[in-house]
Amino acid sequence: MHLTETIMWILFNVFVLGMLALDLGVFHRKAHEVKFKEAIIWSVVWIVLALIFNLLVYFWHGTQAAVEFLTGYLIEKSLSVDNIFVFLMIFTYFGVKPMYQHKVLFWGILGAIIMRAIFIFAGITLIKIFHPIIYVFGIFLVFTGVKMALQKDREIHPERNPVLKVFRRLFKITPNYVDGKFFVKEGKRLIATPLFVVLLVVESTDVVFAVDSIPAIIAITRDPFIVYTSNIFAILGLRALYFAIAGFVKLFRYFKYGLSVVLVFIGVKMLISDFYKIPTVFALIVVFSIITISILASILIPEPKLAVANPGTQDNSNEENEQK
């Protein structure tokens, strides 16, 4: 790794830590419910920061790297919408108050950054050491995409989470939430609260999402810095995106089909990469078009209504039959 690249890695991580510290220490020092307006503003801020960084990548590494970053960011941002629906179900299941949800997502995303970094370097290293693993990743993405399209409403069962099962056996948990705290003191020992249990479920759930998303971005580029930064920018904007669209995420009923097509496309791109390399610009156009079409379809196509039999009609028909 060249000195310039090392400096860029350091500066980027300092920037991430600085933004997280600013978020928690200044803007969300006091627990409060994140309203729609605040969430939209922060969503725009994170998107603008990602685009500015994309511009820096362009001047630093050129057009190809910039297009790879933008494509990877768009894929990860789209996949994060699926996270939002799951987070919503987790918070609903555990009855987490809106004012404490930001705190859970903050620490959950901090842990996700560490896990994603491990997954990224492990995935890229595996491909370098054993190249045929790329076909495994490709098949997995195609399988995941098809499965996503075929499955009905996603259900989660936190009580079946293995991490949660082990934790409950080893540690005592308070029966109720305690002012948004993760731990409380009982004598000389620390006891976990249900809020920490929620954090554990969120963290362990993100591992599943990472297994889907990391191969998808590696299919676009194998530059560790581009893979890492595009992934992290998508994750950093996830909290604001959650509070902005969690209330009407179910309205995007065709979005999951768009995501499934994207995953299949990226999987195929990975499978044929040794025979034909699909240009990154073309991949960017395809991904953007699929996501846009799925969102527009969700908005413009009315939801089909179930046909309901008219009781009056049934009664009339019965009377006619009786008369006959």
Salt bridges, closest charged atoms under 4 A:
ASP23 OD1 - HIS28 ND1 2.47
ASP23 OD1 - HIS102 NE2 3.61
ASP23 OD2 - ARG239 NH1 2.16
GLU33 OE1 - LYS35 NZ 3.67
GLU38 OE2 - HIS28 NE2 3.01
GLU38 OE1 - HIS32 NE2 3.31
ASP82 OD2 - ARG154 NH2 3.00
GLU155 OE1 - HIS157 NE2 3.64
GLU159 OE2 - HIS157 ND1 3.54
GLU186 OE1 - LYS172 NZ 3.17
ASP206 OD1 - ARG116 NH2 2.90
ASP274 OD2 - HIS131 NE2 2.96
